[in-house]
Structures are given as structure tokens and as C-alpha cells.
Amino acid sequence: MLMAASLVLLMTPGLAFFYGGMTGRRGVLNMMMMSFGAMAVVGIIYVLWGWSMSYSGNSIGGIFDNPFTAFGLKDQILDADGEYVLAGTYPQIVDIGFQMTFAIISTAIVSGAIAGRVKFSTWLVFTGLWATFSYFPLAHMVWGGGILGEGENSLAAWMFGSSEVDGEIVANIAPIDFAGGTVVHINAGIAALVLALIVGKSRTFDTAAHRPHNLPLVMIGAALLWFGWFGFNGGSSLAADGLAGLAWVNTTVATCSAVLVWLLVERLRDGRATSLGAASGVVAGLVAVTPAAGDLTPVTAIALGGVGGGLACLGVELKRRFNYDDSLDVVGVHLVAGLWGTVGIGLLATDTGLLTGGGVDGFKLLVVQIVIAVFALVFAGVITLIIAMALKKTMGWRISEDQEELGIDTTEHGESAYAPDTRIPAPTLRSAHVAMNEAVTAGKDQS
């Protein structure tokens, strides 16, 4: 579990590479700083109140746990006898570290929608507020015994009843979110859409095609994300066991399938398959399989990943159709593929999905998955809207147009990713020659 946590933590620097390569050369440092800033802020507040709000066991309306019950990890590390508190078969402090990394990467994902045009200080404040009011509550709702889980007071139990299993009352049709389809990807994806709308379009959105400045950096980032995702999905079995192995294989083949389908769609639509498409297909496949990694066979994982890759490839065009500036396609990849993975498991879950032998219960599972997806969508969207509007009225989101034109790396951080081009542009050389000739002519006239 410590290795899994370390892999998931690596995903955030990997995301920084992925996003950094996709943005312009004058905004790459700011883009990477947004990921590192999210890591710094969320890491601190998770220890202070994030774990308590998610998993301390003192639920408030099934929406979140009391943030003060385990504030600062009170009573979560050692018990009264000085022994480490256990979470199953390993110390709970290990589980706290593992869950912390999920909160960090989820928050960092949002940044791709607002690349190159927002104040870094406002972003840092947003990360703390969004993690507190959107991520921590959804983590509790889904994984901490809240209303989107499988407990007796959950939406699933209310919809289709509950029964006693091993002395515990659980929903007859339990929702499935193995590693974060709702908590991570729907949550971050809808937040990205809301922020893109509130912050507004970049200066060049309607006038120039956006091109990634460094595609090798994008592919390095995609590779690191894929590598780290084995901790994300494999670690979510909470043990080094067969389920972890199944999640590992399903994650691999779903991602491979998504890459191939993304490239096929590109080929049919644009006439070529691109490296950016391959890297984006990697992320789309990983997102799609996340909620389903432990509840598919490798064959159905191929199907789920392939559909996710195709839908995400089409989804990135939504910003042009509806005229919103999701700079680095967070909505198209994370929201679209996350929604598909969450709903698709209702169709393809091993032996219980609507298309895999589940029968009537399979239909009920599909309904449950749709309900929790919509609930997460609405909850995260409303919370993000409130936070974004409050920050717009107080701190303000946008840098000035002059700062945006000069480059956000320079104006926000006083740095540049690359050495400046010291060559004199041709027009400057020409005007220098003209001035010199005029000076010579003037000298001759005087003599």
C-alpha cells in the first residue's frame, strides 16, 4: 500500500508534464506549478481536516464526516495502548497516505481547463476550498459510508431495498466505484467545465488554433500517469492479492484499447493518427476503467476502454461546438470518459451487469450507476460554481490581457521555461540598416 500510494503521488508530477507539454511555451511553468501547488495545499489540509471529513465515522447527513472528529489525525495513528491503529491488515496511517494522494491528483486535474489565464494565488485558494467542499464530501459519500455508498441509509438502499449480510445492513444493489469514477473524474471534470465558463475564454481562443508546444513532454507525462495509475487502480483493492492483479490487467488492456480506438477515430475524422491523440487516449482509457477495474473481465475491460477512448476523442470537440475554453480538454477526457466508465460498469460488470447476465438486477445496477453519476455531477457542479463565483467577486480570476499576451510564466512567476531567443528579428535588422544609411547620408550632406 505504501508503494501504491507512492505511485499515485507520482501521478501529479506526471500530470504536470502532460499538461505542461500541451500548453504554450510561455505558460508551461505556470501549468506545472498549478499541479505542484495543488499538491502542497491539499497535502496539508488533508492531514488537518480532509481525512476527518471523509472517513472519521461521524457522518453528518451522509454528506460528510465531522471535520473536527479526527482533526490533525487525532486518535488515527496510535491507539490507547500505543499500538498503531489498523485499517484491516495494515496500519491506518498507510491508508491515510494512500487516500491523500487521491485528493491531490483529483484537485490538480481541474487546472487543465484554465491554463494560461488565471492568477496563481486565486488557484491556490481554490484548491483548498474545492478539496474541502467538493472532494472530501464526495469521498465520504462514496467510500466513507455516505449516501452514494452501499450502506442502509444510501440512495441505493432507498431505491432497491437492503438486507443483512454478515451482521451489517447493506443495499441489495450496491453501487460500484472501484477507484474513483465519481469521486475523482466526474468530480474534477464538471469542476473544470464550471471553471472554464466562469473564468472565460483565453485571449486567442477564437482567433488562433491552440497547439501543444512540446509533444515529447506530453508523452512523457502520459507514460508517468499510466505507470502511476497501477497504484491508483491496483492499490484500490487494499491488498496485494488477486483482485489487485485483476485490476492491473484490466487497467492495462482497457488503456491499450482506448489508444487504438482514439487513433482510429482521428484517422477517420482527420486523416491522420497523432502522438497527442495516443497520449490522450492513454488518459481516456485510464479514466474510463477507474471505476470498473475490479469488476470486469479482461475482455469486457477491452470493450469498456475502447468505447471510452472513442467517446473522449469525440468529446474534446464539444468545446468548439459549445464555445467554451477548456484549454487542455479536461471535460472531453475526464468528464466524458468518467461518466462512461461509471455508467458502463452497469452494463458490463462481471455476472451482474445488464449485458453480462445480471438480468433484472443488472438493470437495477445500471439505474443505480446513472443515479450516482448524476448526483455527483450536480453536487460537484453546484459547489464549484459557488466557490468560483465567490473568488471571482473577491480575489478575481483573470490576469490582464497584457499579462496574458506577454506570457503567464513571466508575469506570475518571473521565469521562463526556455532561454530567450537572442536572434534579432528580420524587421528589426532591416530598420537598423535603414537608420544607419540615413545617418551616413546625413553626414555626407553636412560635409
Phi, psi and omega in degrees: 000326175295320177295319178298317178298320180294322177296318180293322177298324178298335181298328182290313169301325175299319176297323178299318175297314183300308179291320182300318178291330182283336183275181179283162185294337180269006179229007186294319181294318178298319180297317179290324178296329178296323176291314181293325177295318177299320179299316182293313184291309186292326177302319180290309186289338177296317178294321184289304182222352183296312178297318181298318180291337184264316195223017185282350174086017179236071191290142175247100178066018182072008183261316177203159175273159179299122182292346183261350181300314180236038182302132182067021181066032177303127178063016181259349184256306180242145176271187184296337181267005180080011178266151179294131174297136183259144168247089187075247185253004181222161183300141182297331179299331175292318179294324177298315178298319179298312182292329177301318183294330176294316179297322181294308184293325180299317180292318182296327181305322186300329189300334184296340182281344188233033185299137167079008186215008182238154178292134181296324180296319178295320177300316181298317178296318179301318183301318179293318181291317183292318177300320182292314189260348178242305185292307184301315177298317180294324176299320177293316182301321186269312188251348186253017179092017182272197192284348177259010179265212184243010183287176184291340179256019182273165176299322181297319178293322179294323183286313189232018174084172181219166179208167182271129177228118180053042176080007181234138178276121181227160179295141177296324177243096186278133176293156182240121168214084190299315186220011171127033176298314178277310187297320186261298196276317174295318179303304181291324183294315179288328175297320178298318179296314180298314180297318179301322180286319182287315182290323179096174186282153175291165185301328186252011185302317184269355188244342183214143177288132179281131178234133176301141184273343184209090183292324174302324177295322177299316183288327173297317178298317178298321179296317179293322176297316179299315179299312181294332183294340176293330171288322180300305183271312180297319180294339182288354170282348177063024177194156174272082188220189181297325179296320176298318178297318178297316179298322179298310182294316180299320178297319181295307187287327177296321180291317177302316180297318180297320179299312182297317181291319177303313181296324177296315179298317177302315182298316181289324184276317189247350179089002180205154174255132190246160175293323176298322177296318178297315180296318179293324176297324174304309183294319180299317179294320178296318179297313184298320185277347184305309181288348190241002193301328182264002187233025177233161164271162177303327180291314179290333175296322176300317180295313181298315181295319180297315178297319179299318178297318180294316180295319180294321178300320176287327183294331181291345177276352182299327183294328176285321181293320184254005169061050170236150187260084171270089196309312187244026169065040176294319181295311183298322184269303188283316182288312183295309181292326178294319176296316180298314181299320180292318179280322183298331179295335175293337177270325194242001180305137185303118177068351184237353179283162182299327182261002184236031173098009183282341179061224181297319178295329176295320176296318179297319178299318178300317179297316179300315181297321178295318182297315182290329177294314180294319179300312180298320180299311183290314182301306183295323180296315181293315180299315180296320179300316180297313181296314184297318180292321178298318179290327178296322181284334185258289183277331187082145182262318195272142162283166182287163178297322177297319178294321179295320179291320179292327180120127187291334176300316181288315187283327181266332187235350180066030183223167170222146184287333186231151178299139181296151178283110184273356177293138180281126180301152183305316180300324179293318177300315182297316179293329177294318178296318179299315180297320180295317180297320179296321179295319179296316180299318179297322179295320179295320180298319181294320182290000000 
